[in-house]
Amino acid sequence: MKTFCHILMIIFLSSLFPSCSEMGSQPPENLILMASPDGKNIVRMYQVFTVKSYSQRGNSVSRYGFSTNYLEKYDGLTGQLISTKPYQCDGNCQIMKVTNGYLWLRTYDTKTSKPHFFVLRLSDFTKMYDDEALAQKNNGIVFEPATMYYNPPNVSGVLIKGDDNRIYSLDEASGKATSMPDSLSLRIMGRPFLQSGAHTFPNAYFSFSTGQRPRLNKQPKDSKLVAGKLSSASDFISPYLAAYYNPALKSEEAIMANKGCIVVSKTKSSEDFVFQFTQVDTATLQTNWSAALNYGNNKISENDLLDIQLHGEHLLVIEKNAMGFLDINSGKWKWNKVFEKDKK
């Protein structure tokens, strides 16, 4: 009788907490997706939690174990997986930056309580060098690559700060750093793309109206052109213009798809939304097309986008758990890729 009751209790707890019976490796959970500047490669870092034991108190169940981070690489033009096998990271590493040929990772040494970084080749995830090796190549200068900078015109390499408080241009292939002059004007890169609530075009100011569903407004610079004042045919939820920083002009530029700007908005005001991309003609403010990020049957929208890149006639759109390649002529997705969240 006691054995029968014990079995019933196990069945009851398993129905309340399905994960109780799931020992070992759990389904992978995305940590971040990050594309190279040329859009040809997208690096995925995901985490696998291995459960070693459980404990229950009241109606809550706690899992105990360890996490392992892995790296994969996807083709930015097709969305297909192109790395032959996942790269297993040592310790709790994070992606700092992806360049067109290399991957910068940050780790934390629990023994010394200090952060460290190392660089991998993007082609096959083989190691190039770590921070100690980089210091040896550069007369003992210790670098801190946590801050990213936009490259001014004619300045190549990764701009990185040394412990001598100078900015260097690092050649990733050789690991050699060249000191940049103090007169060089640098801008810190806060995020890969910009979210612009208002924008100045050559002949007009663009801004969003107030209200529950704002519209995009156009105000000619010449105040006498009263007829040039326009409002977009479409209204939006939490909209902004997708933009980027142009180092050559030292200005923020709207991402232009043919003769239209890209408005990023939400399909709903509730948490159950997906991001929507709308091409608005800058001359007429008419909507050319509108496309929502396609998740299929997965409800996994995040609160923010990670990156929007324009490559030729396509927009590369990246979120934490999804990415897609959008044709700017038709407003149709060339491909979509969704990574399901870990079901706990």
N, C-alpha and C positions, 0 to 999 in steps of 0.2 A: 504493500500500500504506500509506503514512504517513497519507494522507487518510482511508482506510478505518478505520485504527486510531484516528485522532483522533475520528472520528464515533462509533465504539464507546465510546470513553472518555467522551464527552459523554452518550451514552445511559446508560452505567453510573452516572455521577455523578448524573444526573437521577433515576434510580431510587432511589438512596440518599438523595438530598436533593432532594425534589420542588420545594422552594422556590427551588432554584438557577435554574430557568427562569422564575420569576415576577418579572419586573421591573415597575416601576411601582407603582401603588396596590394594597395588600394588602386582604384582607377587614377590615371594621371590627371593633374590639375594644372592648367595654364598659369604661368607667372607673368610672361610678357611676350609680345611679338615686336620685333624691331627690324626695319628694312635698311639696307645700305642706301646711301644718297643717290646712287644711279638706279635704284629700284630693281636691280637684277636679282638680288638675294634677300630673303627674309629669314631671320633667325628666330626660332621658337625656343624659349626656355620653359620647361614644364617640371613639375615636382611629383614624385611618387612617394607616398607615405606608407611605410611598412609598420603594421600593427603587431606589437609583441604581446600586449596584454590589455585587459579592460578592467575598469572598476565601475560599480554602480552605487549611486547614493540617491535614494528617492526615485524620482522620474528622470534623472540625468545619468548618462553614461559617458565616461571619459576614456579616450583611447591613449595608449602609451606606445611609443616606438621611436622611429627616426625617419627623417626625410632625406631624399636624394634628388638632386637637380640634374636635369639632362638637357642637351642641346640638339636641335635638328635644324636643317636648312631646307628652305623651299624656294622654288623658282618664282621670281616676282612677276614674270610674264605669263606663266601658266598656272601658278598655285600648286604645282606638283612637288612632292617630297623628292629632293635630289641627294641628300646625304645618305650614304650607304648604311650607316648604323648610328644610333644616338651616342653622343659624347657625354660620358659621365663626369660631372664636376666633383672635385674634391672639396668637401666642406660646403658651407652655405654661401655659394657665389652668386653674384648679380651681374647682369649685363650693364656696362657703363656706356659703351658706344659701339656702333658698327660702321666701319668705313667701307670703301669699295673693295678692299682686299683683306681686311683684318677685323678681328673681334676682340674688344677690350673687356676684361672681366675683373671684378673686384671681389676679394675674399676677406675674411676677418679671422685673425689668429687669436684664438681664445686664450692661449698661453701668455702671449705678450700684450693682449688687448689692443692690438694695432691692426689697421687695415692694410691689405696688400693688393697688388694687381698683377695680372699677367696678360699676355697678348697671344692670340691664336691666329693661324692662317685661316681665312674664311673658306678657302678651297676644300680643306680636309680636316680642319680643327686640330692640326698639329701645332705644338707650342713653338712660338718664336723666341720669347724672352719674358722674364718677370721684372719686377721693379729693381731687384738687386743687380741683375745682369745689365739692366739699362743704366743704372748708376755707374757701374764699372766702365761702360762704354763712353761715359760722359764726365770723366774726372770727378766722380763721387757725388755729382748733383743728384739729389733725390727729387723725383717728380711726383706731382699730385694731379692726376688726370680727372678728378671729379668734376671740375668746371669745364664746360665746352664753350668754344668760341667760334664765331663765324670767320671763315677765311677771307681776308681782304683780297682784292684783285692781285694776281701774280704772286700770291703767297701759298705755297703748297705744304703738304704734310699735316700732321696733327698739331694744333697749337696747344701747348701744355705748359703749366706753371712749375717752376723749380723752387727748391727751398731757399734759393738766393733771391727770391721775389722777382725774378725775371720771367718773361714769357719766351718760350722756345718753339721753333718749328721742328717737329720730329719726323725724320724720314723713317717710315715704318719698316721698310725692307732692310735697312742697315742698322737702325736703332740709334743713329747719330742725330744729335740735336744742335740746331743753330740758333743763337740768341737773336731775338727780334729787337729792333730799336725802340726806345721808349716813346718816340714820336708816332709810332704806329697806333692808329685808332682801332680799338677792338671792341666788339660787342659780344656779350655773353649770350649763349644760346639757351634760352629757358625751355623751349620745346621745339620739336622739328617744324611745326607749322604754327601760324598765328590765328587767333580768333578775333576778327575785327568787327566791332559794333558800329563803326562809322569809317568811311573811306573817302579819300579825295582822288577823283579821276581828273584827267586833263582839263575838262570843261565843266565839271559838276561835282557837287558834294553828295555822297550817298550815306544815308543813315536809316535806322529802323524807327518806326513810330512806337508810341507807348500803347499799352492795352494788353488784353489777354492774348490776342493773336495779332502781333505787329505786322505791318507791311513795310516793304523797302521803299524809301522815298528818295527822289532825285531833285536836287536844288541846283539850278545853273549858277555858275560863278558870276555871270552877268545878271545882276538883280533886275535888269530891265526886261529880261526874257521871261515874262510871267507865264507864257504858254509852255515853257519848258519844264515847269514843275509837274512831276509825275509821281504816282504811287503804283506799286506793283499790283498786278491782277491777282496774285496769290497772297494769302496771309500765312503766317507761320507761328509755330510754338517754339519759344526760346531760340531765336535765330541768330546767326552771325555769318559774316563773310569769311570764307577760307582765304587765308593770305600767307605770305612768306616774306622773309627779310632779304632784300637785294643788297649784298655788300658793295657791289660796284657803284650803285647809286646812293647807298647809305639811307635807304628808305624802305618802308613797308609797301609791298605790292599785292594787289588782289590776284588770286589764282584765276586766270582767264581761260575759259574753254571756248575757243573760237571768238565770238564777239559777246560772250556772256560771262558773267561772274557766277560763282558757285555759292549758293546759300545753304548752310548746314542747319538743320532744324530737327525737331522731334515729332514723331507721329502722334504722340499722346502727352498729356501733362502729367499722367500718373507714372509710376515706376515701370509699368508694362509698355514701354515705348521701344521703338527702334529709330536709328538715325536716318534722316532723309536728306537727299542731295538734290537741289533744284538749280537748273541753269536758267538765269534771268538775263534777257537781252539788255545790255546797258543803255541802248538808245531808246527803246520803247518800254522797258520794264515788263514786257510780256514773258510768260513762262514758256521756255522751249521744251523742257522735259523735267520730270521729277522721278526719282528712284529711291526706294528705301533699301537699306542694307538687308540682304536676304538671309534669314537664319533658318529657313525651312520650318521644321516643327520644333525647333529649339528656342526657348524663351530665355535668352541669356544676355540681353542688352546691358552694356555697362554705362556708367554715368558720364564717360568722356571718351573721345577718340584719342588714339595715340599718335597717328600720323595721317597726313593727306599729301600725296605727291603727284604732280602732273608729269607724265612721261609720254611725249608725243600726243597721241589722240586718246589717251587713257588716264584715268585717275586711279592711283593705288590708294586704297582706304584700309587702315589698320586699326583694330580695336583689340582689347585684351584677349578676347576669345574668338574673334572672327576677323576675316580679311576678305577683300574683294577687288576686282579690276573692272572699272566702269568705262564704257565707251562714251566719250564726250559728244559724239555726233548723234548717236541714237538714244542715249540715256539707258542703254541695256547693259546688264552685267555680263562681262565675258566669262568670268568665273567667280565663284564664292567658295570660301572654305570656313567651316565652323568647327571649333573644338569645344566639345561639351564640357561643362563644369563637372568637377568631381562630385559624384552622388554619395553623400555621407549618410 
